[in-house]
Amino acid sequence: MSATYLMPTYNRQPISFTRGSGSWLYTKDETPYLDALTGIAVCGLGHCHPQVTDAIQQQAATLVHTSNLFGIDWQERAGEILCTSAQMDSVFFANSGAEANEAALKLARLYAHKQGFKRPKVIVMEQSFHGRTLLSLSATANPKAREGFYTLDDDFIRVPFGDIAVIKQAAQDHDDICAIFVEPIQGEGGLNTAANGFTYLEELQAECEAHNWLFMLDEVQTGNGRTGKYFAYQHSKARPDVLTTAKGLGNGFPIGACMVRGRANGLFGAGSHGSTYGGTPLASRVVHSVYDVLANSDIMDNAVTEGLFIRETIVDALGQYGVSSRGAGMMIGISLPENMDCSQLVDRARDEQKLIINITGGHVVRLLPPLNMSRDESTQVAERLIDLLKPSF
Ligand SMILES: Cc1ncc(COP(=O)(O)O)c(C=O)c1O
């Protein structure tokens, strides 16, 4: 495999897969690897889910693209099933998480503009990740990712995640805030959950209501059943004005969505936003098939049961060494002692255990397995990780 013509934007692992099925990835020589990462929270239904494969194959042979200059029946159908599941009013289909977030952040600016703001600010969180387009990158916390790109730092107020007092303080200090934009669980930033769990979202929404700000959730990673609900906010009584998603939405087929409700509905009109590819017949039919599977199976319940099982099995075995777990459903963080050297863990898990994992926040093993993993596979994820980690203690 030669990467000569590829820009070196990723530190790629020295392996590639030629085939995937369910929770398993296979190399050219058919060596199976247990996938507890699913392409970074993307293939929630497992690799090559038959219903999704069928949707892709049928639509690829029927009609792939017409552009949004025309009505797209599958986009209407995908919009209905998605908005109904997400409890939102309408959707704009994009092609990725960053694009969905770009739409959300543009909406917030338009919302402010219509009220006469000169240069509005959006509250975002430390350790957040929202994407790589300029506006979504500006909202992202990681200074290394932002370095050199002249990000629009003055348009954002960055506060610690999970702390409602700092939001109240920001409301007193600034009169130009138009929205809060937050991940219900921070994925890239360390699998961080708020101390009071999803109640934090209710507190944030209350502040938004009090100050007439938009309450905007980035569910690019937490959405589409990942945490055991269609969207993570549904674990709470909170309701966002703007909701973005991508990743699991297409189970590997690229598509993103920005949904709106109530006062955020109707802000975008003809010409104010768009995408040549957004919501093609092919991508939309895939979304419809993913939501059809989620709605007509026990997959989301399975994500909760198996996610808890994986966490409990690991903490039962390694809790005595200071290992703890956090997350929801199949979005799992296994927190290792801070002084532990984790630099080789991803490579060792792959080579010694044939297990695909990821490390985030320096010392947190991030597990994002398929939502429909069997008990035998969940047991193997836990046991392979325990076998990998135990000798280090
Ligand atoms: C919470 C969150 N938002 C946005 C993004 C960006 O999504 P994409 O890589 O599809 O642009 C990601 C990707 O990791 C994410 O986790």
The ligand as a Gaussian input file, in Angstrom:
#p B3LYP/6-31G(d) Opt

LIG

0 1
 C      -19.038000      15.723000      18.048000
 C      -18.473000      15.819000      16.670000
 N      -18.834000      16.852000      15.888000
 C      -18.363000      16.971000      14.631000
 C      -17.493000      16.060000      14.098000
 C      -16.986000      16.231000      12.685000
 O      -17.581000      15.283000      11.868000
 P      -16.971000      14.984000      10.391000
 O      -15.629000      14.360000      10.609000
 O      -17.975000      14.057000       9.769000
 O      -16.883000      16.287000       9.695000
 C      -17.091000      14.971000      14.879000
 C      -16.117000      13.982000      14.355000
 O      -15.444000      13.307000      15.068000
 C      -17.590000      14.853000      16.198000
 O      -17.233000      13.829000      16.986000

